[in-house]
Amino acid sequence: MSDEKRSPSPKYRETFLEKGAETNALAVSENDYRHHFDARNLDKVQRRLKQRHIQMIAIAGTIGTGLFLGSGGALATAGPLGALLAYILVGTTAYSSLCSVGEMSCWAPISGTFPHFAGRWVDPALGFAVGWNYLYGLAITIPSEISAANVLLTFWDSNTKHTAAYIAVIWVVIVTLNIFGTRWFGEGKSLWLLAVLNLTILPAEFCFAIIKLSLITALLISGLVIDLGGGPNHERTGFRYWKHPGALNRAGFVNNINTDRFLAWLNVLVGASFAFQGMEMVAVAASETENPRRNLSKAVRRVFWRILIFYILGIIMVGMLVAYDDESLLHMTGTAAQSPFVIAMNRAGVKGMYIRNMSKSDLTEFTPPLPVFPHIINACIFTSAFSAGNTDLFTSSRVLYGLALRGQAPRFFTWCTKKGLPLPAVIACSCFGLLAFMTVSKGGETVFNWMIGLSTTSGFISWFCINLTLTRFRSGMLAQGIDPKSNTYCNPLQPWLAYWGMFWAFIFTFVNGYSVFFTWNTSSFLTHYINIPIFFGLYFLYKIPKRTKFWKKSEMDFYTGIPTLEETETYTDETEPTTFWGRVANVVF
């Protein structure tokens, strides 16, 4: 690799020469801790993920248990209109963060993703703080997804004595998929599904995403048929439940009905964030993706339509099918029995929609009860939770690897196998999955729930920092005469989209645990807000001893250590579809 390709931009070089820096700008870039951005001599990961893999990772980040199960809780809390407005607002905030990190990743498809970008274009201390904050949030989410998958298994086996064994099996399979490398993560031999799918080579995330798409599509179509009176009872519901019991529910905190409805809506904002957090994960895989600039830009553009079709239409459909005061919505089983789609099919008299905990009076409508569909739905949701844990481990290990490359984590985490797997980082992050065993005991489960609350705040802080970094990225490019449109992905709504995301991420961070101020609980307060001082503690822990400063626009480096377009875009996997269904698949995926 020539020095010319690695050297900073002319304006970047002139800035340091004017300040009396060393005449060798490259040496300054490599040796000064503030400019430790040339990671290409250290970055050993390989570009093995193809377009279909990155598209499936994008889908996996936008469809999960938050939609299949969490939508019912949102409906019960705020009513159909309140849930819809909350999902739209949180969806736009998550989308703004995805667009921001996608634009920066298309410019610099290297390891470290947005924590590195924050250190490169805002302040090195911010990169350190947001990197460890995001790593912590992801690492804690791994055991939560394993626990969610285990709860889904209770639909078939409610014996608590088997909990530890199920958690162990799920953890081992997730770790195995990640340890066998990037290609196995995106596409590999998954023996545990072999008997079900009869496939020799099974695309792991690809298969999970296909299952999610198939399930949500089937549920939306089934819901529309039932709503229009196509169910066994031929009862057309339309928007009946928007009128009675109503479009908005109350929180029960204050007497004023309008204020109380607003507070219920705030509750759903926090809950809806679970459904959308992690959408930015697709950009983390930029350094391991073939043709990253082209494939990432495609993935980011298509996520908007997935949010609109699957989430927004999904929450509308749920509000049309089930009343917010339906008793079944209040039974938080964590299994398919909690799904509002299953509840709607049950109410419509669809045979096979038998729910295990149903009262005897309800069972008289079904002769005989065949619990087929709930089993299918529960199995699909299980793969969703498993996929989320799989993706969280992959993403957290790459964030840790990126921090180590910048000297902000122990150096041994930079070691990779010959096939480009950051094995020490994967092993370290996989250890967090063992925290899922805390749910076996009651006391441990309480501590575990505290940590989950902390990870939610971590996600909001990450969204804020992503959008803040984009605004600095854009202003620095313009100051140095670089046209943002020269990037392979340039959202025309930027930087205003980033300002929108910053504003609401800030609001979400502080309303996350607002209910504690109505009924005070010290542990709940700490769970929701202690991550804020932790973040600032990380920031100053790095800033004070290193004496870092905010980058001036003229000093920002947009070239060092960043591969050129010619180096990354080979277009070897570009194949234009010729059939109708091939073109449809090309649009969807």
C-alpha positions as CSV (number, residue, x, y, z in Angstrom):
1,M,0.0,0.0,0.0
2,S,1.5,3.3,-1.1
3,D,2.0,6.3,1.2
4,E,0.0,8.4,-1.3
5,K,-3.1,6.3,-0.5
6,R,-2.6,6.5,3.2
7,S,-1.7,10.2,3.4
8,P,-4.2,12.7,4.8
9,S,-5.9,15.2,2.5
10,P,-3.9,18.3,1.3
11,K,-5.9,20.7,3.5
12,Y,-5.4,18.3,6.5
13,R,-1.6,18.2,5.8
14,E,-1.4,22.0,5.4
15,T,-3.2,22.6,8.7
16,F,-0.5,20.8,10.7
17,L,2.3,22.2,8.7
18,E,1.1,25.7,9.5
19,K,1.0,24.8,13.2
20,G,4.7,23.8,13.1
21,A,4.0,20.1,13.2
22,E,6.4,17.5,11.8
23,T,6.9,17.7,8.0
24,N,5.9,14.1,7.7
25,A,2.1,14.3,8.1
26,L,1.8,10.6,7.9
27,A,4.1,10.1,10.9
28,V,1.9,12.5,12.9
29,S,-1.2,10.6,11.9
30,E,0.3,7.2,13.0
31,N,2.2,8.2,16.1
32,D,0.1,10.9,17.8
33,Y,-2.6,9.4,19.9
34,R,-5.1,12.0,18.6
35,H,-4.6,10.7,15.1
36,H,-4.5,7.0,15.6
37,F,-6.8,6.4,12.7
38,D,-4.6,4.4,10.3
39,A,-5.9,1.0,11.2
40,R,-5.2,-0.7,7.9
41,N,-1.9,-2.1,9.1
42,L,-3.7,-3.7,12.0
43,D,-7.2,-4.5,10.6
44,K,-7.1,-8.2,9.8
45,V,-10.8,-8.9,9.3
46,Q,-11.8,-10.0,5.8
47,R,-14.6,-8.9,3.5
48,R,-16.6,-12.1,3.3
49,L,-20.2,-10.9,3.7
50,K,-22.1,-10.6,0.4
51,Q,-25.0,-8.4,-0.5
52,R,-27.6,-11.0,0.5
53,H,-26.0,-11.3,4.0
54,I,-25.9,-7.5,4.6
55,Q,-29.5,-7.2,3.5
56,M,-30.6,-9.9,5.8
57,I,-28.7,-8.4,8.7
58,A,-30.6,-5.2,8.0
59,I,-33.9,-7.0,8.1
60,A,-32.9,-8.9,11.2
61,G,-32.3,-5.5,12.9
62,T,-35.8,-4.2,12.0
63,I,-38.1,-7.2,12.8
64,G,-38.1,-8.9,16.1
65,T,-40.0,-9.8,19.2
66,G,-40.7,-6.1,19.7
67,L,-43.2,-6.4,16.8
68,F,-44.5,-9.9,17.3
69,L,-45.0,-9.6,21.1
70,G,-44.3,-6.0,22.2
71,S,-46.9,-4.5,19.9
72,G,-49.6,-6.0,22.2
73,G,-48.2,-4.3,25.2
74,A,-48.0,-1.0,23.4
75,L,-51.7,-1.4,22.4
76,A,-52.7,-2.2,25.9
77,T,-50.8,0.7,27.4
78,A,-51.8,3.6,25.1
79,G,-54.5,2.4,22.8
80,P,-54.4,2.0,19.0
81,L,-53.8,5.6,18.2
82,G,-51.3,6.1,21.0
83,A,-49.3,3.0,19.9
84,L,-49.3,4.1,16.3
85,L,-48.0,7.6,17.0
86,A,-45.4,6.2,19.3
87,Y,-44.1,3.7,16.8
88,I,-44.0,6.3,14.0
89,L,-42.0,8.7,16.2
90,V,-39.5,6.1,17.5
91,G,-39.3,4.7,14.0
92,T,-38.3,8.1,12.5
93,T,-35.7,8.5,15.2
94,A,-34.2,5.1,14.7
95,Y,-34.2,5.7,10.9
96,S,-32.4,9.0,11.3
97,S,-29.7,7.2,13.3
98,L,-29.4,4.5,10.6
99,C,-29.1,7.1,7.8
100,S,-26.5,8.9,9.7
101,V,-24.3,5.9,10.5
102,G,-24.9,4.6,7.0
103,E,-23.7,7.7,5.4
104,M,-20.5,7.8,7.4
105,S,-19.9,4.1,7.0
106,C,-20.2,4.4,3.2
107,W,-17.5,7.1,3.3
108,A,-15.3,5.0,5.7
109,P,-16.1,1.3,5.6
110,I,-13.6,0.3,8.3
111,S,-13.6,-1.4,11.7
112,G,-14.8,0.6,14.7
113,T,-17.9,2.0,13.0
114,F,-19.6,5.1,14.7
115,P,-17.5,5.0,18.0
116,H,-14.4,5.5,15.7
117,F,-16.3,8.2,13.7
118,A,-17.1,10.1,16.9
119,G,-13.4,10.0,17.9
120,R,-12.3,11.0,14.4
121,W,-14.7,13.9,13.7
122,V,-15.9,15.1,17.1
123,D,-13.6,14.3,20.0
124,P,-11.4,11.3,20.7
125,A,-12.9,11.2,24.2
126,L,-16.4,11.0,22.8
127,G,-15.3,8.0,20.7
128,F,-14.0,6.3,23.8
129,A,-17.2,7.0,25.8
130,V,-19.7,6.1,23.1
131,G,-17.7,3.0,22.1
132,W,-17.7,1.5,25.6
133,N,-21.3,2.6,26.2
134,Y,-22.4,0.9,23.0
135,L,-20.3,-2.2,23.8
136,Y,-21.8,-2.4,27.2
137,G,-25.4,-2.1,25.9
138,L,-24.9,-4.8,23.3
139,A,-23.1,-7.2,25.7
140,I,-26.0,-6.9,28.2
141,T,-28.5,-7.5,25.4
142,I,-27.0,-10.9,24.5
143,P,-28.2,-12.6,27.8
144,S,-31.5,-10.8,27.5
145,E,-32.2,-12.3,24.1
146,I,-31.0,-15.7,25.3
147,S,-33.5,-15.4,28.2
148,A,-36.3,-14.3,25.8
149,A,-35.6,-17.4,23.6
150,N,-35.7,-19.6,26.7
151,V,-39.1,-18.1,27.8
152,L,-40.5,-18.9,24.4
153,L,-39.5,-22.5,24.9
154,T,-41.8,-22.6,28.0
155,F,-44.6,-22.6,25.5
156,W,-43.8,-26.3,25.1
157,D,-42.0,-27.1,28.3
158,S,-42.9,-25.1,31.5
159,N,-40.7,-27.2,33.8
160,T,-38.4,-24.7,35.4
161,K,-35.9,-27.4,36.1
162,H,-34.9,-27.4,32.5
163,T,-34.3,-23.7,32.3
164,A,-30.5,-23.8,32.8
165,A,-30.1,-26.6,30.2
166,Y,-32.0,-24.7,27.6
167,I,-30.0,-21.5,28.3
168,A,-26.8,-23.5,28.0
169,V,-27.8,-25.0,24.6
170,I,-28.8,-21.6,23.2
171,W,-25.6,-20.0,24.3
172,V,-23.4,-22.7,22.9
173,V,-25.1,-22.6,19.5
174,I,-24.9,-18.8,19.3
175,V,-21.2,-18.9,20.3
176,T,-20.5,-21.7,17.8
177,L,-22.0,-19.8,14.9
178,N,-19.9,-16.7,15.7
179,I,-16.6,-18.6,16.4
180,F,-16.8,-20.3,13.0
181,G,-16.3,-17.0,11.3
182,T,-18.0,-14.3,9.4
183,R,-19.2,-16.5,6.6
184,W,-20.8,-18.9,9.1
185,F,-22.5,-15.9,10.8
186,G,-24.0,-14.8,7.5
187,E,-24.1,-18.2,5.8
188,G,-22.9,-21.4,7.4
189,K,-23.5,-25.0,8.5
190,S,-26.1,-24.9,11.3
191,L,-26.6,-28.5,12.4
192,W,-29.2,-27.7,14.9
193,L,-31.6,-26.7,12.2
194,L,-30.6,-29.4,9.8
195,A,-33.3,-31.8,10.8
196,V,-36.0,-29.1,10.4
197,L,-34.9,-27.7,7.0
198,N,-33.1,-30.6,5.5
199,L,-30.4,-28.3,4.1
200,T,-26.7,-29.1,4.0
201,I,-25.6,-25.5,3.9
202,L,-27.9,-23.2,5.8
203,P,-27.6,-19.4,5.7
204,A,-27.9,-18.5,9.4
205,E,-29.0,-14.9,9.4
206,F,-30.4,-15.2,5.9
207,C,-32.7,-18.0,7.0
208,F,-33.7,-16.2,10.2
209,A,-34.7,-13.1,8.2
210,I,-36.6,-15.2,5.7
211,I,-38.6,-16.7,8.6
212,K,-39.3,-13.2,10.0
213,L,-40.4,-11.9,6.7
214,S,-42.6,-14.9,6.0
215,L,-44.2,-14.7,9.4
216,I,-45.0,-11.0,9.5
217,T,-46.3,-11.1,5.9
218,A,-48.6,-14.1,6.7
219,L,-49.8,-12.3,9.9
220,L,-50.5,-9.1,8.1
221,I,-52.5,-10.8,5.4
222,S,-54.3,-13.0,7.9
223,G,-55.1,-10.0,10.0
224,L,-56.5,-8.1,7.0
225,V,-58.7,-11.1,6.1
226,I,-60.1,-11.3,9.6
227,D,-60.7,-7.6,9.9
228,L,-62.7,-7.6,6.7
229,G,-64.8,-10.5,7.9
230,G,-63.1,-13.4,6.3
231,G,-62.7,-15.3,9.5
232,P,-64.8,-18.3,10.6
233,N,-67.2,-16.0,12.5
234,H,-67.5,-13.6,9.4
235,E,-67.5,-10.6,11.7
236,R,-66.1,-7.5,10.2
237,T,-64.3,-5.3,12.8
238,G,-62.9,-2.5,10.7
239,F,-62.0,0.4,13.1
240,R,-64.5,-0.7,15.7
241,Y,-62.0,-0.8,18.6
242,W,-60.9,2.7,17.8
243,K,-64.4,3.8,18.8
244,H,-65.0,1.4,21.6
245,P,-63.2,1.3,24.0
246,G,-61.4,4.1,22.2
247,A,-58.3,5.2,20.4
248,L,-56.4,6.3,23.5
249,N,-55.9,4.6,26.8
250,R,-54.9,6.2,30.2
251,A,-51.8,5.7,32.3
252,G,-53.6,6.0,35.6
253,F,-51.2,8.5,37.1
254,V,-53.2,11.7,37.2
255,N,-56.9,12.7,37.2
256,N,-56.8,14.9,34.1
257,I,-57.8,12.6,31.3
258,N,-55.7,14.4,28.5
259,T,-52.6,14.5,30.7
260,D,-53.0,10.9,31.7
261,R,-53.4,9.8,28.1
262,F,-50.2,11.7,27.2
263,L,-48.3,9.9,30.0
264,A,-49.6,6.6,28.7
265,W,-48.2,7.6,25.3
266,L,-44.8,8.3,26.9
267,N,-44.8,4.8,28.3
268,V,-45.2,3.4,24.8
269,L,-42.3,5.5,23.5
270,V,-39.9,3.7,25.9
271,G,-41.4,0.3,25.1
272,A,-41.4,0.9,21.3
273,S,-37.6,1.7,21.5
274,F,-37.0,-2.0,22.2
275,A,-38.5,-2.8,18.9
276,F,-36.2,-0.4,17.0
277,Q,-32.9,-0.4,18.9
278,G,-30.2,-2.2,17.1
279,M,-31.3,-1.0,13.6
280,E,-27.8,0.6,13.2
281,M,-26.1,-2.7,13.6
282,V,-25.9,-3.2,9.8
283,A,-23.2,-0.6,9.6
284,V,-21.0,-2.4,12.0
285,A,-20.4,-5.1,9.4
286,A,-19.0,-2.5,6.9
287,S,-15.4,-3.7,7.3
288,E,-16.4,-7.3,6.6
289,T,-18.7,-6.7,3.6
290,E,-17.9,-7.1,-0.1
291,N,-18.5,-3.9,-2.0
292,P,-19.5,-2.2,1.3
293,R,-20.3,1.2,-0.1
294,R,-22.8,-0.2,-2.6
295,N,-24.3,-2.8,-0.4
296,L,-24.6,-0.6,2.7
297,S,-26.3,2.2,0.7
298,K,-28.8,-0.3,-0.7
299,A,-29.5,-1.7,2.8
300,V,-30.1,1.8,4.3
301,R,-32.4,2.9,1.5
302,R,-34.6,-0.1,1.8
303,V,-35.0,-0.1,5.6
304,F,-37.4,2.8,5.4
305,W,-39.9,0.7,3.4
306,R,-39.5,-2.2,5.8
307,I,-40.3,0.1,8.8
308,L,-43.3,1.5,6.9
309,I,-44.7,-1.9,5.8
310,F,-43.9,-4.1,8.7
311,Y,-43.9,-1.9,11.7
312,I,-46.4,0.8,10.9
313,L,-48.8,-1.4,9.0
314,G,-48.3,-4.0,11.7
315,I,-49.3,-1.7,14.6
316,I,-52.3,-0.4,12.6
317,M,-53.4,-4.0,12.0
318,V,-53.1,-4.9,15.7
319,G,-55.2,-1.9,16.7
320,M,-57.9,-3.0,14.3
321,L,-58.0,-6.6,15.5
322,V,-57.8,-6.3,19.3
323,A,-59.3,-3.9,21.8
324,Y,-56.7,-2.3,24.2
325,D,-58.7,-3.6,27.2
326,D,-58.8,-7.2,26.0
327,E,-57.9,-9.4,29.0
328,S,-55.5,-11.6,26.9
329,L,-53.2,-8.6,26.3
330,L,-52.6,-8.3,30.0
331,H,-51.1,-11.9,30.3
332,M,-47.4,-11.2,29.7
333,T,-46.4,-14.8,29.1
334,G,-43.5,-14.0,26.7
335,T,-44.7,-16.7,24.3
336,A,-47.0,-16.8,21.3
337,A,-50.0,-16.7,23.6
338,Q,-49.2,-13.0,24.2
339,S,-49.1,-12.1,20.5
340,P,-52.0,-9.8,19.5
341,F,-52.2,-11.7,16.2
342,V,-52.9,-15.0,17.9
343,I,-55.4,-13.3,20.2
344,A,-57.2,-11.9,17.2
345,M,-57.3,-15.2,15.4
346,N,-58.7,-16.8,18.6
347,R,-61.4,-14.2,18.8
348,A,-62.3,-14.7,15.2
349,G,-62.8,-18.4,15.7
350,V,-60.0,-19.6,13.6
351,K,-59.6,-23.4,14.3
352,G,-56.3,-24.2,15.7
353,M,-55.9,-20.9,17.6
354,Y,-56.1,-22.7,20.9
355,I,-54.1,-21.0,23.7
356,R,-53.0,-23.2,26.6
357,N,-54.1,-20.9,29.5
358,M,-57.6,-20.2,28.0
359,S,-60.6,-20.6,30.3
360,K,-63.0,-23.5,29.8
361,S,-65.8,-21.2,28.6
362,D,-63.6,-20.0,25.8
363,L,-62.8,-23.5,24.7
364,T,-66.4,-24.2,23.8
365,E,-66.0,-22.3,20.6
366,F,-63.5,-24.8,19.2
367,T,-64.3,-28.4,18.3
368,P,-61.8,-29.8,18.5
369,P,-59.0,-27.3,19.6
370,L,-55.9,-27.9,17.5
371,P,-53.0,-25.9,18.8
372,V,-51.2,-25.8,15.5
373,F,-50.8,-22.1,14.6
374,P,-49.6,-20.9,18.0
375,H,-46.8,-23.5,17.8
376,I,-45.8,-22.3,14.4
377,I,-45.8,-18.6,15.4
378,N,-44.0,-19.4,18.7
379,A,-41.3,-21.3,16.8
380,C,-40.9,-18.4,14.4
381,I,-40.6,-15.9,17.2
382,F,-38.1,-18.1,18.9
383,T,-35.8,-17.9,15.8
384,S,-36.3,-14.1,16.0
385,A,-35.0,-14.0,19.6
386,F,-32.2,-16.4,18.7
387,S,-31.2,-14.3,15.7
388,A,-31.1,-11.1,17.8
389,G,-28.7,-12.8,20.3
390,N,-26.6,-14.0,17.3
391,T,-26.4,-10.5,15.8
392,D,-25.7,-8.9,19.2
393,L,-22.7,-11.1,19.8
394,F,-21.3,-10.5,16.3
395,T,-21.8,-6.7,16.6
396,S,-20.4,-6.4,20.2
397,S,-17.3,-8.4,19.3
398,R,-16.6,-6.1,16.3
399,V,-17.1,-3.0,18.4
400,L,-14.6,-4.3,21.0
401,Y,-12.2,-5.1,18.1
402,G,-12.5,-1.6,16.8
403,L,-11.9,-0.1,20.2
404,A,-8.7,-2.2,20.5
405,L,-7.5,-1.0,17.1
406,R,-7.7,2.6,18.3
407,G,-5.8,1.8,21.5
408,Q,-9.0,2.2,23.6
409,A,-9.2,-1.4,24.7
410,P,-6.5,-4.0,25.5
411,R,-4.4,-4.7,22.5
412,F,-4.8,-8.5,22.5
413,F,-8.4,-8.0,21.3
414,T,-6.9,-7.0,17.9
415,W,-5.7,-10.6,17.2
416,C,-7.5,-12.3,14.4
417,T,-7.4,-15.8,12.9
418,K,-6.1,-16.4,9.4
419,K,-9.7,-16.2,8.2
420,G,-10.2,-12.8,9.7
421,L,-12.1,-13.7,12.9
422,P,-11.4,-11.5,16.0
423,L,-11.5,-14.6,18.2
424,P,-10.5,-13.0,21.6
425,A,-13.1,-10.3,21.1
426,V,-15.8,-12.9,20.3
427,I,-14.9,-15.0,23.3
428,A,-14.9,-12.0,25.7
429,C,-18.3,-10.8,24.5
430,S,-19.7,-14.3,24.5
431,C,-19.0,-14.5,28.3
432,F,-21.7,-11.9,28.8
433,G,-24.2,-14.4,27.5
434,L,-23.6,-16.5,30.6
435,L,-25.4,-13.8,32.6
436,A,-28.6,-15.3,31.3
437,F,-28.2,-18.0,34.0
438,M,-29.1,-15.2,36.6
439,T,-32.7,-15.6,35.6
440,V,-32.7,-19.1,37.1
441,S,-32.8,-17.6,40.6
442,K,-35.3,-14.9,41.8
443,G,-32.6,-12.6,43.3
444,G,-30.5,-12.9,40.2
445,E,-33.4,-12.2,37.9
446,T,-33.9,-8.8,39.7
447,V,-30.3,-7.8,39.1
448,F,-30.6,-9.0,35.5
449,N,-33.6,-6.8,34.9
450,W,-31.7,-3.8,36.2
451,M,-29.0,-4.4,33.7
452,I,-31.6,-4.6,30.9
453,G,-32.9,-1.2,31.9
454,L,-29.4,0.2,31.7
455,S,-28.9,-1.1,28.1
456,T,-32.0,0.8,27.0
457,T,-30.5,4.1,28.1
458,S,-27.3,3.1,26.4
459,G,-29.2,2.7,23.1
460,F,-30.6,6.2,23.4
461,I,-27.2,7.7,24.1
462,S,-25.8,5.9,21.1
463,W,-28.5,7.3,18.8
464,F,-27.8,10.8,20.0
465,C,-24.0,10.5,19.5
466,I,-24.5,8.9,16.0
467,N,-26.5,11.9,14.8
468,L,-24.2,14.4,16.5
469,T,-21.2,12.9,14.7
470,L,-23.0,13.1,11.4
471,T,-23.6,16.9,11.8
472,R,-19.9,17.3,12.5
473,F,-19.0,15.0,9.6
474,R,-21.1,17.1,7.2
475,S,-19.9,20.4,8.4
476,G,-16.2,19.3,8.2
477,M,-16.7,18.0,4.7
478,L,-18.2,21.3,3.5
479,A,-15.4,23.3,5.3
480,Q,-12.8,21.3,3.4
481,G,-14.5,21.7,0.1
482,I,-15.7,18.1,-0.1
483,D,-19.1,17.6,-1.7
484,P,-21.3,15.3,0.4
485,K,-23.0,14.1,-2.8
486,S,-19.7,12.5,-3.8
487,N,-20.4,9.9,-1.2
488,T,-22.0,6.7,-2.4
489,Y,-24.9,7.3,0.0
490,C,-26.1,10.9,0.7
491,N,-29.5,11.4,2.2
492,P,-31.0,14.7,0.9
493,L,-32.7,15.3,4.3
494,Q,-29.4,15.6,6.1
495,P,-28.3,17.2,8.3
496,W,-31.9,18.0,9.4
497,L,-32.7,14.4,9.8
498,A,-29.8,14.1,12.2
499,Y,-31.0,17.1,14.2
500,W,-34.4,15.4,14.4
501,G,-32.8,12.2,15.7
502,M,-30.6,14.1,18.2
503,F,-33.6,16.0,19.7
504,W,-35.8,12.9,20.2
505,A,-32.9,10.7,21.4
506,F,-32.2,13.3,24.1
507,I,-35.9,13.4,25.1
508,F,-36.1,9.6,25.2
509,T,-33.1,9.4,27.4
510,F,-34.7,11.6,30.1
511,V,-38.3,10.3,29.9
512,N,-37.1,6.7,29.9
513,G,-38.0,6.3,33.6
514,Y,-40.4,9.1,34.2
515,S,-43.0,6.9,35.9
516,V,-40.6,6.6,38.9
517,F,-41.4,10.2,39.9
518,F,-45.1,9.2,40.4
519,T,-44.3,6.1,42.5
520,W,-40.8,6.5,43.8
521,N,-38.5,3.5,43.6
522,T,-34.8,4.0,44.2
523,S,-33.7,0.9,42.3
524,S,-35.9,1.8,39.3
525,F,-34.5,5.3,39.3
526,L,-30.9,4.1,39.2
527,T,-31.8,1.5,36.6
528,H,-33.1,4.2,34.2
529,Y,-30.7,7.1,34.8
530,I,-27.4,5.8,36.3
531,N,-26.1,5.2,32.8
532,I,-26.1,8.9,32.1
533,P,-23.3,9.7,34.7
534,I,-21.5,6.5,33.7
535,F,-21.3,7.8,30.1
536,F,-20.0,11.2,31.2
537,G,-17.6,9.4,33.6
538,L,-16.2,7.5,30.7
539,Y,-15.9,10.7,28.7
540,F,-13.9,12.6,31.3
541,L,-11.9,9.5,32.2
542,Y,-10.3,9.6,28.8
543,K,-10.5,13.4,28.1
544,I,-8.7,14.6,31.2
545,P,-5.5,12.5,31.1
546,K,-5.3,12.6,27.3
547,R,-6.2,16.3,27.1
548,T,-8.3,15.8,24.0
549,K,-10.1,18.6,22.2
550,F,-13.0,18.9,19.8
551,W,-11.8,18.7,16.3
552,K,-11.9,21.9,14.3
553,K,-13.5,21.6,10.9
554,S,-10.3,22.2,9.1
555,E,-8.4,19.5,11.1
556,M,-10.8,16.7,10.5
557,D,-9.3,13.8,8.6
558,F,-11.4,12.2,5.9
559,Y,-8.8,10.1,4.1
560,T,-6.2,8.5,6.4
561,G,-6.7,4.8,6.7
562,I,-9.8,4.8,4.6
563,P,-9.8,2.5,1.5
564,T,-10.6,4.1,-1.8
565,L,-13.6,3.3,-3.9
566,E,-11.4,1.3,-6.3
567,E,-10.1,-0.8,-3.4
568,T,-13.5,-1.9,-2.0
569,E,-15.9,-2.0,-4.9
570,T,-15.2,-4.9,-7.2
571,Y,-18.8,-5.6,-8.2
572,T,-18.0,-9.3,-8.5
573,D,-21.4,-10.3,-7.0
574,E,-23.5,-8.0,-9.0
575,T,-26.1,-9.9,-11.0
576,E,-29.2,-8.2,-12.5
577,P,-32.4,-10.2,-12.2
578,T,-34.1,-11.1,-15.4
579,T,-37.4,-12.6,-14.1
580,F,-40.4,-10.8,-12.5
581,W,-39.9,-12.5,-9.1
582,G,-36.2,-11.9,-9.3
583,R,-36.8,-8.2,-9.7
584,V,-39.3,-8.3,-6.7
585,A,-36.7,-10.1,-4.6
586,N,-34.1,-7.6,-5.7
587,V,-36.3,-4.7,-4.4
588,V,-37.2,-6.5,-1.1
589,F,-33.7,-7.8,-0.3
